[in-house]
Amino acid sequence: MIKIDKAIIVEGKYDKIKLENLIDALIITTDGFRIFRDKDKLALIKLLAREKGIIILTDSDSAGMLIRSHLKGMIDRESITNVFLPQLLGKERRKATKSAEGYLGVEGTPDEIILKAFEKAGVTGEITPELSRKVEKRDLYFWDLSGTENSSKNRAELCEHMGLPHNIPTNSFLDLINTVYGFEKFSLVVEKWKQGRHKS
């Protein structure tokens, strides 16, 4: 298994399950064409692209290319690494029939071909230095972002400042900031947000 620091964007949950057995990375699904209207998911992908960089791995059919093109049009291309799979004819085991174009998707592509595609794209398991200590719930309490009278309002304002959905549950918010930032870097985000509040 290779470890990759960048987030990987795939189409569906079975693609994600497939990759989780091969690669140690944060894997986000577009849920197919839902990404075209899911502003919250797109905001999350934009944040990941800005902070970590993303790898796009979609199916090699026309639908996959359409999703890839949509993401490329919404995100700074310098933050994107494209991994392309060859067009292999076949059928996924869990499906009764072939796809409309007859090609295997990510979930049906053999492991060695997926890993070879990452290698061809120049992704060979680059490991960045470990993040600082993780943000804990006590830190959120200290920053008035959890467990206090105004914490929900403050967290919503901070999410808006970060370009994220306002209604992320506390535990999911904690997982997200630890995946993307870590304590030291997130402390700077909070400080910058607070300074902006004082100025307004």
Secondary structure, DSSP 4 states (H G I P E B T S, - for coil): -EE-SSEEEESSHHHHHHHHTTEES-EEE-TGGGGGT-HHHHHHHHHHHHHT-EEE---SSHHHHHHHHHHHHHS-GGGEEE------B---TT-SS--TT-B--GGGS-HHHHHHHHHHTT-S---PPPPSSPP-HHHHHHTTSSSSTTHHHHHHHHHHHHT--TT--HHHHHHHHHHHT-HHHHHHHHHHHHHHHHH-
